[in-house]
Amino acid sequence: MADALATLASMYKVSNKNDIPTISIQWLERPAYVFAAEIVIDDKPWFHDIKVFLKSQEYPPGA
């Protein structure tokens, strides 16, 4: 957490005390990846879309 705050602090140049941005931290009941995960059921391997892109240089539908 300290590394993340140090990174954020290095991104801002403050010229006035009133210009300091506020950083809000929220506590979630579940890990964040639970909200981003989608269940996809198909018979293709995880790298199928990558192979299709490399062959055709076009993104597959729904990618």
N, CA, C and O atoms as a Maestro MAE file, in Angstrom:
{
 s_m_m2io_version
 :::
 2.0.0
}

f_m_ct {
 s_m_title
 :::
 protein
 m_atom[252] {
  # First column is atom index #
  i_m_mmod_type
  r_m_x_coord
  r_m_y_coord
  r_m_z_coord
  i_m_residue_number
  s_m_chain_name
  s_m_pdb_residue_name
  s_m_pdb_atom_name
  i_m_atomic_number
  :::
  1 25 0.821 -1.183 0.000 1 A "MET " " N  " 7
  2 3 0.000 0.000 0.000 1 A "MET " " CA " 6
  3 2 0.874 1.259 0.000 1 A "MET " " C  " 6
  4 15 0.540 2.255 -0.643 1 A "MET " " O  " 8
  5 25 1.967 1.205 0.709 2 A "ALA " " N  " 7
  6 3 2.859 2.363 0.752 2 A "ALA " " CA " 6
  7 2 3.457 2.640 -0.620 2 A "ALA " " C  " 6
  8 15 3.629 3.799 -0.997 2 A "ALA " " O  " 8
  9 25 3.775 1.591 -1.368 3 A "ASP " " N  " 7
  10 3 4.319 1.787 -2.716 3 A "ASP " " CA " 6
  11 2 3.297 2.461 -3.622 3 A "ASP " " C  " 6
  12 15 3.646 3.339 -4.411 3 A "ASP " " O  " 8
  13 25 2.037 2.053 -3.510 4 A "ALA " " N  " 7
  14 3 0.994 2.660 -4.335 4 A "ALA " " CA " 6
  15 2 0.823 4.136 -3.994 4 A "ALA " " C  " 6
  16 15 0.676 4.967 -4.890 4 A "ALA " " O  " 8
  17 25 0.842 4.464 -2.710 5 A "LEU " " N  " 7
  18 3 0.712 5.867 -2.314 5 A "LEU " " CA " 6
  19 2 1.923 6.685 -2.745 5 A "LEU " " C  " 6
  20 15 1.780 7.845 -3.134 5 A "LEU " " O  " 8
  21 25 3.106 6.097 -2.682 6 A "ALA " " N  " 7
  22 3 4.313 6.798 -3.130 6 A "ALA " " CA " 6
  23 2 4.259 7.053 -4.631 6 A "ALA " " C  " 6
  24 15 4.678 8.112 -5.098 6 A "ALA " " O  " 8
  25 25 3.746 6.092 -5.384 7 A "THR " " N  " 7
  26 3 3.601 6.267 -6.830 7 A "THR " " CA " 6
  27 2 2.620 7.388 -7.133 7 A "THR " " C  " 6
  28 15 2.891 8.242 -7.978 7 A "THR " " O  " 8
  29 25 1.475 7.391 -6.444 8 A "LEU " " N  " 7
  30 3 0.499 8.459 -6.651 8 A "LEU " " CA " 6
  31 2 1.080 9.822 -6.282 8 A "LEU " " C  " 6
  32 15 0.839 10.809 -6.977 8 A "LEU " " O  " 8
  33 25 1.832 9.877 -5.207 9 A "ALA " " N  " 7
  34 3 2.423 11.144 -4.773 9 A "ALA " " CA " 6
  35 2 3.413 11.678 -5.798 9 A "ALA " " C  " 6
  36 15 3.538 12.891 -5.962 9 A "ALA " " O  " 8
  37 25 4.111 10.797 -6.479 10 A "SER " " N  " 7
  38 3 5.091 11.249 -7.468 10 A "SER " " CA " 6
  39 2 4.437 11.759 -8.748 10 A "SER " " C  " 6
  40 15 5.107 12.386 -9.569 10 A "SER " " O  " 8
  41 25 3.144 11.504 -8.932 11 A "MET " " N  " 7
  42 3 2.439 11.924 -10.143 11 A "MET " " CA " 6
  43 2 1.924 13.359 -10.060 11 A "MET " " C  " 6
  44 15 1.544 13.934 -11.079 11 A "MET " " O  " 8
  45 25 1.905 13.937 -8.875 12 A "TYR " " N  " 7
  46 3 1.340 15.267 -8.691 12 A "TYR " " CA " 6
  47 2 2.419 16.279 -8.350 12 A "TYR " " C  " 6
  48 15 3.325 16.014 -7.560 12 A "TYR " " O  " 8
  49 25 2.298 17.439 -8.963 13 A "LYS " " N  " 7
  50 3 3.173 18.555 -8.622 13 A "LYS " " CA " 6
  51 2 2.295 19.591 -7.923 13 A "LYS " " C  " 6
  52 15 1.390 20.160 -8.533 13 A "LYS " " O  " 8
  53 25 2.563 19.827 -6.659 14 A "VAL " " N  " 7
  54 3 1.737 20.717 -5.848 14 A "VAL " " CA " 6
  55 2 2.449 22.051 -5.694 14 A "VAL " " C  " 6
  56 15 3.584 22.112 -5.221 14 A "VAL " " O  " 8
  57 25 1.768 23.123 -6.101 15 A "SER " " N  " 7
  58 3 2.357 24.454 -5.982 15 A "SER " " CA " 6
  59 2 1.740 25.245 -4.832 15 A "SER " " C  " 6
  60 15 2.296 26.250 -4.391 15 A "SER " " O  " 8
  61 25 0.599 24.789 -4.357 16 A "ASN " " N  " 7
  62 3 -0.109 25.492 -3.300 16 A "ASN " " CA " 6
  63 2 -0.700 24.449 -2.357 16 A "ASN " " C  " 6
  64 15 -1.075 23.363 -2.798 16 A "ASN " " O  " 8
  65 25 -0.787 24.759 -1.084 17 A "LYS " " N  " 7
  66 3 -1.318 23.791 -0.120 17 A "LYS " " CA " 6
  67 2 -2.757 23.401 -0.452 17 A "LYS " " C  " 6
  68 15 -3.175 22.285 -0.145 17 A "LYS " " O  " 8
  69 25 -3.511 24.290 -1.065 18 A "ASN " " N  " 7
  70 3 -4.904 24.013 -1.407 18 A "ASN " " CA " 6
  71 2 -5.033 23.128 -2.641 18 A "ASN " " C  " 6
  72 15 -6.133 22.665 -2.943 18 A "ASN " " O  " 8
  73 25 -3.943 22.881 -3.360 19 A "ASP " " N  " 7
  74 3 -3.985 22.066 -4.571 19 A "ASP " " CA " 6
  75 2 -3.785 20.576 -4.298 19 A "ASP " " C  " 6
  76 15 -3.804 19.777 -5.234 19 A "ASP " " O  " 8
  77 25 -3.596 20.191 -3.060 20 A "ILE " " N  " 7
  78 3 -3.312 18.793 -2.736 20 A "ILE " " CA " 6
  79 2 -4.565 17.952 -2.980 20 A "ILE " " C  " 6
  80 15 -5.618 18.252 -2.417 20 A "ILE " " O  " 8
  81 25 -4.476 16.904 -3.809 21 A "PRO " " N  " 7
  82 3 -5.646 16.068 -4.089 21 A "PRO " " CA " 6
  83 2 -6.000 15.177 -2.891 21 A "PRO " " C  " 6
  84 15 -5.136 14.806 -2.097 21 A "PRO " " O  " 8
  85 25 -7.268 14.851 -2.784 22 A "THR " " N  " 7
  86 3 -7.739 13.959 -1.729 22 A "THR " " CA " 6
  87 2 -7.749 12.535 -2.256 22 A "THR " " C  " 6
  88 15 -8.227 12.282 -3.361 22 A "THR " " O  " 8
  89 25 -7.227 11.614 -1.476 23 A "ILE " " N  " 7
  90 3 -7.232 10.199 -1.851 23 A "ILE " " CA " 6
  91 2 -8.184 9.477 -0.911 23 A "ILE " " C  " 6
  92 15 -7.982 9.473 0.303 23 A "ILE " " O  " 8
  93 25 -9.229 8.861 -1.476 24 A "SER " " N  " 7
  94 3 -10.206 8.116 -0.681 24 A "SER " " CA " 6
  95 2 -9.940 6.628 -0.823 24 A "SER " " C  " 6
  96 15 -9.679 6.137 -1.921 24 A "SER " " O  " 8
  97 25 -10.007 5.921 0.282 25 A "ILE " " N  " 7
  98 3 -9.793 4.474 0.282 25 A "ILE " " CA " 6
  99 2 -11.071 3.812 0.763 25 A "ILE " " C  " 6
  100 15 -11.623 4.190 1.796 25 A "ILE " " O  " 8
  101 25 -11.543 2.814 0.005 26 A "GLN " " N  " 7
  102 3 -12.761 2.093 0.367 26 A "GLN " " CA " 6
  103 2 -12.422 0.674 0.780 26 A "GLN " " C  " 6
  104 15 -11.467 0.082 0.276 26 A "GLN " " O  " 8
  105 25 -13.194 0.140 1.684 27 A "TRP " " N  " 7
  106 3 -13.049 -1.240 2.126 27 A "TRP " " CA " 6
  107 2 -14.189 -2.035 1.509 27 A "TRP " " C  " 6
  108 15 -15.357 -1.689 1.687 27 A "TRP " " O  " 8
  109 25 -13.857 -3.107 0.779 28 A "LEU " " N  " 7
  110 3 -14.863 -3.964 0.169 28 A "LEU " " CA " 6
  111 2 -14.968 -5.259 0.956 28 A "LEU " " C  " 6
  112 15 -13.987 -5.733 1.528 28 A "LEU " " O  " 8
  113 25 -16.160 -5.822 0.979 29 A "GLU " " N  " 7
  114 3 -16.375 -7.085 1.688 29 A "GLU " " CA " 6
  115 2 -15.764 -8.265 0.944 29 A "GLU " " C  " 6
  116 15 -15.406 -9.274 1.551 29 A "GLU " " O  " 8
  117 25 -15.647 -8.131 -0.382 30 A "ARG " " N  " 7
  118 3 -15.070 -9.198 -1.203 30 A "ARG " " CA " 6
  119 2 -13.887 -8.644 -1.976 30 A "ARG " " C  " 6
  120 15 -13.805 -7.435 -2.190 30 A "ARG " " O  " 8
  121 25 -12.961 -9.511 -2.404 31 A "PRO " " N  " 7
  122 3 -11.841 -9.040 -3.230 31 A "PRO " " CA " 6
  123 2 -12.351 -8.422 -4.535 31 A "PRO " " C  " 6
  124 15 -13.396 -8.824 -5.049 31 A "PRO " " O  " 8
  125 25 -11.621 -7.458 -5.062 32 A "ALA " " N  " 7
  126 3 -12.049 -6.734 -6.259 32 A "ALA " " CA " 6
  127 2 -12.166 -7.639 -7.478 32 A "ALA " " C  " 6
  128 15 -13.000 -7.386 -8.347 32 A "ALA " " O  " 8
  129 25 -11.344 -8.698 -7.565 33 A "TYR " " N  " 7
  130 3 -11.405 -9.553 -8.746 33 A "TYR " " CA " 6
  131 2 -12.737 -10.280 -8.843 33 A "TYR " " C  " 6
  132 15 -13.112 -10.717 -9.931 33 A "TYR " " O  " 8
  133 25 -13.458 -10.424 -7.747 34 A "VAL " " N  " 7
  134 3 -14.764 -11.079 -7.782 34 A "VAL " " CA " 6
  135 2 -15.727 -10.266 -8.635 34 A "VAL " " C  " 6
  136 15 -16.568 -10.835 -9.330 34 A "VAL " " O  " 8
  137 25 -15.615 -8.949 -8.591 35 A "PHE " " N  " 7
  138 3 -16.511 -8.091 -9.349 35 A "PHE " " CA " 6
  139 2 -16.158 -8.057 -10.834 35 A "PHE " " C  " 6
  140 15 -17.020 -7.747 -11.656 35 A "PHE " " O  " 8
  141 25 -14.921 -8.366 -11.194 36 A "ALA " " N  " 7
  142 3 -14.481 -8.294 -12.584 36 A "ALA " " CA " 6
  143 2 -14.557 -9.632 -13.306 36 A "ALA " " C  " 6
  144 15 -14.505 -9.666 -14.535 36 A "ALA " " O  " 8
  145 25 -14.678 -10.717 -12.585 37 A "ALA " " N  " 7
  146 3 -14.644 -12.049 -13.199 37 A "ALA " " CA " 6
  147 2 -15.970 -12.363 -13.875 37 A "ALA " " C  " 6
  148 15 -17.041 -12.097 -13.330 37 A "ALA " " O  " 8
  149 25 -15.879 -12.924 -15.055 38 A "GLU " " N  " 7
  150 3 -17.050 -13.381 -15.787 38 A "GLU " " CA " 6
  151 2 -16.865 -14.856 -16.095 38 A "GLU " " C  " 6
  152 15 -15.766 -15.292 -16.436 38 A "GLU " " O  " 8
  153 25 -17.919 -15.607 -15.979 39 A "ILE " " N  " 7
  154 3 -17.842 -17.028 -16.299 39 A "ILE " " CA " 6
  155 2 -18.118 -17.196 -17.790 39 A "ILE " " C  " 6
  156 15 -19.177 -16.810 -18.284 39 A "ILE " " O  " 8
  157 25 -17.162 -17.772 -18.492 40 A "VAL " " N  " 7
  158 3 -17.293 -18.029 -19.920 40 A "VAL " " CA " 6
  159 2 -17.177 -19.529 -20.120 40 A "VAL " " C  " 6
  160 15 -16.168 -20.143 -19.772 40 A "VAL " " O  " 8
  161 25 -18.218 -20.104 -20.683 41 A "ILE " " N  " 7
  162 3 -18.209 -21.544 -20.915 41 A "ILE " " CA " 6
  163 2 -18.129 -21.783 -22.419 41 A "ILE " " C  " 6
  164 15 -19.080 -21.507 -23.150 41 A "ILE " " O  " 8
  165 25 -17.004 -22.291 -22.867 42 A "ASP " " N  " 7
  166 3 -16.837 -22.718 -24.246 42 A "ASP " " CA " 6
  167 2 -15.770 -23.804 -24.269 42 A "ASP " " C  " 6
  168 15 -15.121 -24.072 -23.257 42 A "ASP " " O  " 8
  169 25 -15.597 -24.417 -25.416 43 A "ASP " " N  " 7
  170 3 -14.637 -25.521 -25.512 43 A "ASP " " CA " 6
  171 2 -13.286 -25.065 -26.067 43 A "ASP " " C  " 6
  172 15 -12.454 -25.894 -26.434 43 A "ASP " " O  " 8
  173 25 -13.071 -23.767 -26.127 44 A "LYS " " N  " 7
  174 3 -11.827 -23.235 -26.690 44 A "LYS " " CA " 6
  175 2 -10.821 -22.957 -25.575 44 A "LYS " " C  " 6
  176 15 -11.214 -22.601 -24.464 44 A "LYS " " O  " 8
  177 25 -9.532 -23.115 -25.859 45 A "PRO " " N  " 7
  178 3 -8.521 -22.777 -24.848 45 A "PRO " " CA " 6
  179 2 -8.458 -21.258 -24.642 45 A "PRO " " C  " 6
  180 15 -8.962 -20.490 -25.461 45 A "PRO " " O  " 8
  181 25 -7.838 -20.843 -23.548 46 A "TRP " " N  " 7
  182 3 -7.786 -19.420 -23.194 46 A "TRP " " CA " 6
  183 2 -7.066 -18.584 -24.234 46 A "TRP " " C  " 6
  184 15 -7.304 -17.379 -24.318 46 A "TRP " " O  " 8
  185 25 -6.187 -19.188 -25.031 47 A "PHE " " N  " 7
  186 3 -5.393 -18.433 -26.006 47 A "PHE " " CA " 6
  187 2 -6.004 -18.446 -27.405 47 A "PHE " " C  " 6
  188 15 -5.369 -17.978 -28.350 47 A "PHE " " O  " 8
  189 25 -7.214 -18.968 -27.562 48 A "HIS " " N  " 7
  190 3 -7.843 -19.067 -28.881 48 A "HIS " " CA " 6
  191 2 -7.994 -17.692 -29.547 48 A "HIS " " C  " 6
  192 15 -7.670 -17.535 -30.725 48 A "HIS " " O  " 8
  193 25 -8.482 -16.705 -28.799 49 A "ASP " " N  " 7
  194 3 -8.665 -15.361 -29.370 49 A "ASP " " CA " 6
  195 2 -7.341 -14.747 -29.810 49 A "ASP " " C  " 6
  196 15 -7.295 -14.008 -30.793 49 A "ASP " " O  " 8
  197 25 -6.276 -15.046 -29.096 50 A "ILE " " N  " 7
  198 3 -4.956 -14.530 -29.464 50 A "ILE " " CA " 6
  199 2 -4.507 -15.135 -30.785 50 A "ILE " " C  " 6
  200 15 -3.981 -14.429 -31.645 50 A "ILE " " O  " 8
  201 25 -4.712 -16.447 -30.952 51 A "LYS " " N  " 7
  202 3 -4.331 -17.107 -32.207 51 A "LYS " " CA " 6
  203 2 -5.124 -16.559 -33.385 51 A "LYS " " C  " 6
  204 15 -4.571 -16.351 -34.465 51 A "LYS " " O  " 8
  205 25 -6.416 -16.325 -33.183 52 A "VAL " " N  " 7
  206 3 -7.248 -15.778 -34.254 52 A "VAL " " CA " 6
  207 2 -6.758 -14.385 -34.636 52 A "VAL " " C  " 6
  208 15 -6.695 -14.053 -35.820 52 A "VAL " " O  " 8
  209 25 -6.413 -13.574 -33.646 53 A "PHE " " N  " 7
  210 3 -5.920 -12.231 -33.933 53 A "PHE " " CA " 6
  211 2 -4.607 -12.278 -34.702 53 A "PHE " " C  " 6
  212 15 -4.420 -11.511 -35.647 53 A "PHE " " O  " 8
  213 25 -3.696 -13.164 -34.313 54 A "LEU " " N  " 7
  214 3 -2.405 -13.248 -34.991 54 A "LEU " " CA " 6
  215 2 -2.552 -13.705 -36.440 54 A "LEU " " C  " 6
  216 15 -1.771 -13.298 -37.300 54 A "LEU " " O  " 8
  217 25 -3.542 -14.543 -36.714 55 A "LYS " " N  " 7
  218 3 -3.757 -15.008 -38.089 55 A "LYS " " CA " 6
  219 2 -4.412 -13.940 -38.958 55 A "LYS " " C  " 6
  220 15 -3.968 -13.692 -40.079 55 A "LYS " " O  " 8
  221 25 -5.465 -13.309 -38.446 56 A "SER " " N  " 7
  222 3 -6.255 -12.405 -39.284 56 A "SER " " CA " 6
  223 2 -5.982 -10.922 -39.033 56 A "SER " " C  " 6
  224 15 -6.430 -10.084 -39.815 56 A "SER " " O  " 8
  225 25 -5.257 -10.573 -37.961 57 A "GLN " " N  " 7
  226 3 -4.990 -9.188 -37.568 57 A "GLN " " CA " 6
  227 2 -6.285 -8.410 -37.321 57 A "GLN " " C  " 6
  228 15 -6.329 -7.193 -37.501 57 A "GLN " " O  " 8
  229 25 -7.337 -9.124 -36.908 58 A "GLU " " N  " 7
  230 3 -8.616 -8.505 -36.556 58 A "GLU " " CA " 6
  231 2 -9.077 -9.093 -35.235 58 A "GLU " " C  " 6
  232 15 -8.862 -10.272 -34.955 58 A "GLU " " O  " 8
  233 25 -9.715 -8.255 -34.426 59 A "TYR " " N  " 7
  234 3 -10.237 -8.749 -33.160 59 A "TYR " " CA " 6
  235 2 -11.457 -9.624 -33.412 59 A "TYR " " C  " 6
  236 15 -12.294 -9.288 -34.250 59 A "TYR " " O  " 8
  237 25 -11.569 -10.735 -32.703 60 A "PRO " " N  " 7
  238 3 -12.758 -11.575 -32.848 60 A "PRO " " CA " 6
  239 2 -13.992 -10.858 -32.292 60 A "PRO " " C  " 6
  240 15 -13.863 -9.992 -31.426 60 A "PRO " " O  " 8
  241 25 -15.170 -11.206 -32.775 61 A "PRO " " N  " 7
  242 3 -16.389 -10.577 -32.242 61 A "PRO " " CA " 6
  243 2 -16.523 -10.858 -30.743 61 A "PRO " " C  " 6
  244 15 -16.292 -11.978 -30.286 61 A "PRO " " O  " 8
  245 25 -16.893 -9.842 -30.005 62 A "GLY " " N  " 7
  246 3 -17.081 -9.993 -28.569 62 A "GLY " " CA " 6
  247 2 -15.806 -9.905 -27.757 62 A "GLY " " C  " 6
  248 15 -15.832 -10.112 -26.544 62 A "GLY " " O  " 8
  249 25 -14.686 -9.600 -28.403 63 A "ALA " " N  " 7
  250 3 -13.418 -9.522 -27.660 63 A "ALA " " CA " 6
  251 2 -13.269 -8.188 -26.990 63 A "ALA " " C  " 6
  252 15 -12.265 -7.943 -26.320 63 A "ALA " " O  " 8
  :::
 }
 m_bond[251] {
  # First column is bond index #
  i_m_from
  i_m_to
  i_m_order
  :::
  1 1 2 1
  2 2 3 1
  3 3 4 2
  4 3 5 1
  5 5 6 1
  6 6 7 1
  7 7 8 2
  8 7 9 1
  9 9 10 1
  10 10 11 1
  11 11 12 2
  12 11 13 1
  13 13 14 1
  14 14 15 1
  15 15 16 2
  16 15 17 1
  17 17 18 1
  18 18 19 1
  19 19 20 2
  20 19 21 1
  21 21 22 1
  22 22 23 1
  23 23 24 2
  24 23 25 1
  25 25 26 1
  26 26 27 1
  27 27 28 2
  28 27 29 1
  29 29 30 1
  30 30 31 1
  31 31 32 2
  32 31 33 1
  33 33 34 1
  34 34 35 1
  35 35 36 2
  36 35 37 1
  37 37 38 1
  38 38 39 1
  39 39 40 2
  40 39 41 1
  41 41 42 1
  42 42 43 1
  43 43 44 2
  44 43 45 1
  45 45 46 1
  46 46 47 1
  47 47 48 2
  48 47 49 1
  49 49 50 1
  50 50 51 1
  51 51 52 2
  52 51 53 1
  53 53 54 1
  54 54 55 1
  55 55 56 2
  56 55 57 1
  57 57 58 1
  58 58 59 1
  59 59 60 2
  60 59 61 1
  61 61 62 1
  62 62 63 1
  63 63 64 2
  64 63 65 1
  65 65 66 1
  66 66 67 1
  67 67 68 2
  68 67 69 1
  69 69 70 1
  70 70 71 1
  71 71 72 2
  72 71 73 1
  73 73 74 1
  74 74 75 1
  75 75 76 2
  76 75 77 1
  77 77 78 1
  78 78 79 1
  79 79 80 2
  80 79 81 1
  81 81 82 1
  82 82 83 1
  83 83 84 2
  84 83 85 1
  85 85 86 1
  86 86 87 1
  87 87 88 2
  88 87 89 1
  89 89 90 1
  90 90 91 1
  91 91 92 2
  92 91 93 1
  93 93 94 1
  94 94 95 1
  95 95 96 2
  96 95 97 1
  97 97 98 1
  98 98 99 1
  99 99 100 2
  100 99 101 1
  101 101 102 1
  102 102 103 1
  103 103 104 2
  104 103 105 1
  105 105 106 1
  106 106 107 1
  107 107 108 2
  108 107 109 1
  109 109 110 1
  110 110 111 1
  111 111 112 2
  112 111 113 1
  113 113 114 1
  114 114 115 1
  115 115 116 2
  116 115 117 1
  117 117 118 1
  118 118 119 1
  119 119 120 2
  120 119 121 1
  121 121 122 1
  122 122 123 1
  123 123 124 2
  124 123 125 1
  125 125 126 1
  126 126 127 1
  127 127 128 2
  128 127 129 1
  129 129 130 1
  130 130 131 1
  131 131 132 2
  132 131 133 1
  133 133 134 1
  134 134 135 1
  135 135 136 2
  136 135 137 1
  137 137 138 1
  138 138 139 1
  139 139 140 2
  140 139 141 1
  141 141 142 1
  142 142 143 1
  143 143 144 2
  144 143 145 1
  145 145 146 1
  146 146 147 1
  147 147 148 2
  148 147 149 1
  149 149 150 1
  150 150 151 1
  151 151 152 2
  152 151 153 1
  153 153 154 1
  154 154 155 1
  155 155 156 2
  156 155 157 1
  157 157 158 1
  158 158 159 1
  159 159 160 2
  160 159 161 1
  161 161 162 1
  162 162 163 1
  163 163 164 2
  164 163 165 1
  165 165 166 1
  166 166 167 1
  167 167 168 2
  168 167 169 1
  169 169 170 1
  170 170 171 1
  171 171 172 2
  172 171 173 1
  173 173 174 1
  174 174 175 1
  175 175 176 2
  176 175 177 1
  177 177 178 1
  178 178 179 1
  179 179 180 2
  180 179 181 1
  181 181 182 1
  182 182 183 1
  183 183 184 2
  184 183 185 1
  185 185 186 1
  186 186 187 1
  187 187 188 2
  188 187 189 1
  189 189 190 1
  190 190 191 1
  191 191 192 2
  192 191 193 1
  193 193 194 1
  194 194 195 1
  195 195 196 2
  196 195 197 1
  197 197 198 1
  198 198 199 1
  199 199 200 2
  200 199 201 1
  201 201 202 1
  202 202 203 1
  203 203 204 2
  204 203 205 1
  205 205 206 1
  206 206 207 1
  207 207 208 2
  208 207 209 1
  209 209 210 1
  210 210 211 1
  211 211 212 2
  212 211 213 1
  213 213 214 1
  214 214 215 1
  215 215 216 2
  216 215 217 1
  217 217 218 1
  218 218 219 1
  219 219 220 2
  220 219 221 1
  221 221 222 1
  222 222 223 1
  223 223 224 2
  224 223 225 1
  225 225 226 1
  226 226 227 1
  227 227 228 2
  228 227 229 1
  229 229 230 1
  230 230 231 1
  231 231 232 2
  232 231 233 1
  233 233 234 1
  234 234 235 1
  235 235 236 2
  236 235 237 1
  237 237 238 1
  238 238 239 1
  239 239 240 2
  240 239 241 1
  241 241 242 1
  242 242 243 1
  243 243 244 2
  244 243 245 1
  245 245 246 1
  246 246 247 1
  247 247 248 2
  248 247 249 1
  249 249 250 1
  250 250 251 1
  251 251 252 2
  :::
 }
}
